[in-house]
Amino acid sequence: MCDFCTKHGTGKYWYQWASRYARQMYHRRRTDRKVSGAGGTAQLEAQMGLAAIEAIQAKNLNPEKFPELVAKVNQLARVTNSGQVITLEDAKTMIDLASPIAFIACDCRRQLHGYIERDPSKMTCLGLGVGMFRWEREPSRYVAGVHFVSDKEAKKWLETWDKKGMVHSLMTFGLRDGAPYIGGLCNCTYPDCISIRWRRDYGIEQLIKGERVAVIAHPENCNGCFQCVSRCQFGAITANIRSEKPYIDLTKCFGCGLCATGCKRQVIELVDRRNFEVLKHSW
């Protein structure tokens, strides 16, 4: 079972528990310093970032040390709880639980490409919860400001980005009394998302897999269009030319659901990854 659900769940997926978004959670002090060190979780997050850069550089410059460095990064990632892939429907559930909601610019695109989404219609991330009322305190992160929206607007926006093929993932901002505070939703793709690229290219587990996996539930409905292949950002789906059907590697599937939402013939369904013994501990 996912460590998040074991530690922070209450019989449901951990991010569907309303307290993860509550005002009380936001105002709690970050994780007990006896556990996290003098700087609390924020210091661990900074350490993880530096360790990740060191590991990435070592992949080509010092490959023998690369596995050791990645293991160090992943040990820190398990403590800081950075984010998790979710489905469109789960993202909508998060909108129902959190307030307020705001469009914010993608920080990955700013860091990787120097591109700032100043136009609200181009903003791909959503800020969730009371922390958005204090966005001016972090001008470097919210360089384009914030644009507050209604639940209906936010859900429609999620559907728009889903149609374009963007992965939905939740963003956590440190631990409050040992539990992650969910402060945002990311909508991104492999070329732009630091977390996805780190996970796929280097095995850095800043982003963990979703609670579900995609399966070919109704192969008789498939017409071999292979649109699902082009929508997968994790390389989990390939085209089986012999059978003219897609093939899903469940060990690579992150459960984002883009293949299912893009399939007009309802060939693909999402099921709980715990149904598969080999996937129970693969996050």
LUMGU-346396 format. One record per residue (C-alpha): residue number from 1; x, y, z. Coordinates in pm, whole numbers, plus 50000, padded with zeros to 5 digits. Layout:
{r NUM, {X, Y, Z}},
...
END
This chain:
{r 1, {50000, 50000, 50000}},
{r 2, {50109, 50358, 49934}},
{r 3, {50292, 50503, 50235}},
{r 4, {50082, 50820, 50206}},
{r 5, {49759, 50623, 50252}},
{r 6, {49908, 50417, 50534}},
{r 7, {50031, 50721, 50726}},
{r 8, {49771, 50984, 50639}},
{r 9, {49463, 50805, 50502}},
{r 10, {49139, 50728, 50683}},
{r 11, {48992, 50446, 50478}},
{r 12, {49006, 50646, 50155}},
{r 13, {49277, 50782, 49929}},
{r 14, {49480, 51015, 50151}},
{r 15, {49428, 51325, 49935}},
{r 16, {49048, 51287, 49954}},
{r 17, {49055, 51360, 50327}},
{r 18, {48938, 51719, 50378}},
{r 19, {49179, 51794, 50662}},
{r 20, {49469, 51789, 50414}},
{r 21, {49337, 52124, 50282}},
{r 22, {49205, 52279, 50603}},
{r 23, {49297, 52619, 50744}},
{r 24, {49412, 52445, 51063}},
{r 25, {49652, 52229, 50860}},
{r 26, {49801, 52534, 50686}},
{r 27, {49867, 52715, 51013}},
{r 28, {50022, 52417, 51190}},
{r 29, {50395, 52432, 51235}},
{r 30, {50595, 52222, 50993}},
{r 31, {50711, 51876, 51095}},
{r 32, {50858, 51837, 51444}},
{r 33, {51216, 51959, 51430}},
{r 34, {51327, 51664, 51638}},
{r 35, {51241, 51452, 51335}},
{r 36, {51331, 51682, 51049}},
{r 37, {51624, 51879, 51185}},
{r 38, {51680, 52244, 51268}},
{r 39, {51510, 52380, 50958}},
{r 40, {51209, 52152, 50962}},
{r 41, {51077, 52006, 50638}},
{r 42, {51178, 52314, 50438}},
{r 43, {51543, 52235, 50503}},
{r 44, {51491, 51876, 50388}},
{r 45, {51324, 52000, 50068}},
{r 46, {51627, 52219, 49996}},
{r 47, {51862, 51930, 50067}},
{r 48, {51666, 51706, 49832}},
{r 49, {51690, 51962, 49551}},
{r 50, {52066, 51991, 49586}},
{r 51, {52106, 51613, 49613}},
{r 52, {51893, 51566, 49300}},
{r 53, {52114, 51801, 49099}},
{r 54, {52423, 51615, 49219}},
{r 55, {52269, 51281, 49116}},
{r 56, {52164, 51408, 48773}},
{r 57, {52515, 51535, 48702}},
{r 58, {52664, 51205, 48819}},
{r 59, {52462, 50998, 48571}},
{r 60, {52707, 51090, 48294}},
{r 61, {53006, 51226, 48484}},
{r 62, {53028, 50966, 48761}},
{r 63, {52794, 50675, 48669}},
{r 64, {52934, 50440, 48933}},
{r 65, {52816, 50674, 49208}},
{r 66, {52480, 50751, 49044}},
{r 67, {52274, 50470, 49211}},
{r 68, {52399, 50570, 49556}},
{r 69, {52311, 50936, 49500}},
{r 70, {51963, 50855, 49366}},
{r 71, {51896, 50637, 49671}},
{r 72, {51990, 50934, 49893}},
{r 73, {51753, 51164, 49704}},
{r 74, {51467, 50914, 49725}},
{r 75, {51519, 50876, 50099}},
{r 76, {51466, 51251, 50137}},
{r 77, {51173, 51246, 49892}},
{r 78, {50987, 50994, 50110}},
{r 79, {51005, 51238, 50401}},
{r 80, {50911, 51557, 50215}},
{r 81, {50616, 51402, 50024}},
{r 82, {50635, 51621, 49714}},
{r 83, {50352, 51505, 49489}},
{r 84, {50144, 51229, 49334}},
{r 85, {49980, 51166, 48998}},
{r 86, {49598, 51170, 49009}},
{r 87, {49312, 51127, 48763}},
{r 88, {49085, 51399, 48627}},
{r 89, {48800, 51287, 48852}},
{r 90, {49022, 51292, 49160}},
{r 91, {49141, 51640, 49062}},
{r 92, {48778, 51755, 49050}},
{r 93, {48723, 51606, 49395}},
{r 94, {49013, 51813, 49524}},
{r 95, {48843, 52124, 49385}},
{r 96, {48534, 52035, 49589}},
{r 97, {48743, 52002, 49906}},
{r 98, {48965, 52310, 49879}},
{r 99, {48897, 52682, 49898}},
{r 100, {48997, 52927, 49762}},
{r 101, {49119, 52819, 49418}},
{r 102, {49345, 53023, 49191}},
{r 103, {49515, 52992, 48855}},
{r 104, {49893, 53022, 48894}},
{r 105, {50183, 53009, 48650}},
{r 106, {50381, 52688, 48606}},
{r 107, {50712, 52712, 48792}},
{r 108, {50865, 52426, 48591}},
{r 109, {50833, 52616, 48263}},
{r 110, {50987, 52921, 48427}},
{r 111, {51285, 52722, 48555}},
{r 112, {51341, 52507, 48245}},
{r 113, {51256, 52749, 47966}},
{r 114, {51238, 53097, 48121}},
{r 115, {50872, 53114, 48016}},
{r 116, {50628, 53287, 48252}},
{r 117, {50254, 53235, 48203}},
{r 118, {50136, 53589, 48272}},
{r 119, {49806, 53549, 48086}},
{r 120, {49552, 53371, 48314}},
{r 121, {49422, 53183, 48010}},
{r 122, {49767, 53024, 47974}},
{r 123, {49821, 52935, 48341}},
{r 124, {49827, 52558, 48384}},
{r 125, {49861, 52516, 48761}},
{r 126, {49602, 52563, 49034}},
{r 127, {49673, 52694, 49382}},
{r 128, {49450, 52542, 49651}},
{r 129, {49360, 52644, 50004}},
{r 130, {49403, 52937, 50239}},
{r 131, {49772, 52971, 50159}},
{r 132, {49672, 53146, 49836}},
{r 133, {49555, 53445, 50041}},
{r 134, {49921, 53507, 50129}},
{r 135, {50071, 53466, 49784}},
{r 136, {50238, 53810, 49796}},
{r 137, {50481, 53675, 50057}},
{r 138, {50645, 53460, 49789}},
{r 139, {50688, 53692, 49489}},
{r 140, {50954, 53473, 49329}},
{r 141, {50709, 53182, 49308}},
{r 142, {50404, 53385, 49211}},
{r 143, {50586, 53619, 48976}},
{r 144, {50279, 53633, 48749}},
{r 145, {50039, 53685, 49039}},
{r 146, {49731, 53472, 49099}},
{r 147, {49385, 53466, 48944}},
{r 148, {49110, 53348, 49179}},
{r 149, {48835, 53139, 49016}},
{r 150, {48517, 52953, 49109}},
{r 151, {48488, 52576, 49147}},
{r 152, {48304, 52557, 48816}},
{r 153, {48574, 52752, 48633}},
{r 154, {48848, 52538, 48785}},
{r 155, {48682, 52210, 48685}},
{r 156, {48624, 52333, 48331}},
{r 157, {48991, 52434, 48315}},
{r 158, {49098, 52089, 48430}},
{r 159, {48889, 51934, 48153}},
{r 160, {49052, 52166, 47899}},
{r 161, {49405, 52068, 47999}},
{r 162, {49306, 51701, 48015}},
{r 163, {49185, 51714, 47654}},
{r 164, {49519, 51866, 47556}},
{r 165, {49699, 51572, 47719}},
{r 166, {49832, 51720, 48043}},
{r 167, {49902, 51502, 48346}},
{r 168, {49732, 51606, 48672}},
{r 169, {49933, 51580, 48991}},
{r 170, {49888, 51719, 49340}},
{r 171, {50148, 51944, 49496}},
{r 172, {50231, 51935, 49866}},
{r 173, {50410, 52210, 50054}},
{r 174, {50593, 52052, 50344}},
{r 175, {50460, 51853, 50636}},
{r 176, {50240, 51996, 50909}},
{r 177, {50269, 51792, 51229}},
{r 178, {50382, 51498, 51019}},
{r 179, {50110, 51516, 50751}},
{r 180, {50141, 51671, 50404}},
{r 181, {49961, 51997, 50332}},
{r 182, {49814, 51994, 49979}},
{r 183, {49849, 52339, 49828}},
{r 184, {49815, 52295, 49454}},
{r 185, {49740, 52100, 49140}},
{r 186, {49989, 52074, 48856}},
{r 187, {49886, 52017, 48494}},
{r 188, {50194, 51941, 48287}},
{r 189, {50368, 51720, 48031}},
{r 190, {50697, 51534, 48015}},
{r 191, {50890, 51802, 47817}},
{r 192, {50801, 52072, 48073}},
{r 193, {50754, 51901, 48410}},
{r 194, {51062, 51870, 48631}},
{r 195, {50902, 51602, 48849}},
{r 196, {50801, 51382, 48554}},
{r 197, {51140, 51417, 48389}},
{r 198, {51328, 51343, 48710}},
{r 199, {51119, 51030, 48764}},
{r 200, {51138, 50898, 48407}},
{r 201, {51495, 50992, 48323}},
{r 202, {51671, 50943, 48657}},
{r 203, {51444, 50740, 48884}},
{r 204, {51412, 51028, 49131}},
{r 205, {51087, 50969, 49318}},
{r 206, {50984, 51326, 49388}},
{r 207, {50661, 51235, 49205}},
{r 208, {50500, 50906, 49304}},
{r 209, {50262, 50693, 49099}},
{r 210, {49886, 50727, 49122}},
{r 211, {49648, 50500, 49310}},
{r 212, {49526, 50330, 48992}},
{r 213, {49656, 50173, 48672}},
{r 214, {49506, 50159, 48323}},
{r 215, {49392, 49826, 48179}},
{r 216, {49246, 49718, 47843}},
{r 217, {48899, 49633, 47974}},
{r 218, {48711, 49610, 47644}},
{r 219, {48953, 49511, 47365}},
{r 220, {48662, 49425, 47135}},
{r 221, {48576, 49797, 47116}},
{r 222, {48927, 49903, 47005}},
{r 223, {48967, 50017, 46645}},
{r 224, {49344, 50053, 46662}},
{r 225, {49358, 50433, 46644}},
{r 226, {49644, 50434, 46902}},
{r 227, {49551, 50779, 47029}},
{r 228, {49615, 50643, 47378}},
{r 229, {49979, 50585, 47282}},
{r 230, {50031, 50951, 47195}},
{r 231, {49860, 51069, 47515}},
{r 232, {50077, 50868, 47755}},
{r 233, {50348, 51086, 47912}},
{r 234, {50519, 50795, 48089}},
{r 235, {50599, 50558, 47803}},
{r 236, {50365, 50292, 47943}},
{r 237, {50162, 50233, 47626}},
{r 238, {50292, 50101, 47295}},
{r 239, {50125, 49998, 46972}},
{r 240, {50099, 49624, 46910}},
{r 241, {50100, 49624, 46530}},
{r 242, {50030, 49251, 46506}},
{r 243, {49706, 49267, 46706}},
{r 244, {49629, 49629, 46612}},
{r 245, {49567, 49697, 46979}},
{r 246, {49757, 49899, 47242}},
{r 247, {49975, 49726, 47498}},
{r 248, {49996, 49872, 47851}},
{r 249, {50298, 49799, 48068}},
{r 250, {50145, 49822, 48415}},
{r 251, {50485, 49856, 48580}},
{r 252, {50534, 50184, 48394}},
{r 253, {50177, 50313, 48430}},
{r 254, {50135, 50610, 48666}},
{r 255, {49755, 50601, 48660}},
{r 256, {49701, 50951, 48521}},
{r 257, {49405, 50832, 48313}},
{r 258, {49487, 51034, 48002}},
{r 259, {49460, 50721, 47789}},
{r 260, {49110, 50651, 47925}},
{r 261, {48977, 51007, 47892}},
{r 262, {49109, 51024, 47536}},
{r 263, {48949, 50694, 47428}},
{r 264, {48613, 50760, 47262}},
{r 265, {48532, 50388, 47249}},
{r 266, {48575, 50330, 47624}},
{r 267, {48832, 50055, 47576}},
{r 268, {49045, 50149, 47877}},
{r 269, {48948, 50156, 48243}},
{r 270, {49136, 50247, 48561}},
{r 271, {49157, 49998, 48846}},
{r 272, {49320, 50012, 49189}},
{r 273, {49685, 49912, 49159}},
{r 274, {49651, 49716, 49484}},
{r 275, {49453, 49457, 49284}},
{r 276, {49785, 49344, 49136}},
{r 277, {50029, 49177, 49373}},
{r 278, {50331, 49292, 49174}},
{r 279, {50219, 49657, 49190}},
{r 280, {50122, 49684, 49557}},
{r 281, {50458, 49827, 49656}},
{r 282, {50544, 49997, 49326}},
{r 283, {50492, 50368, 49377}},
END
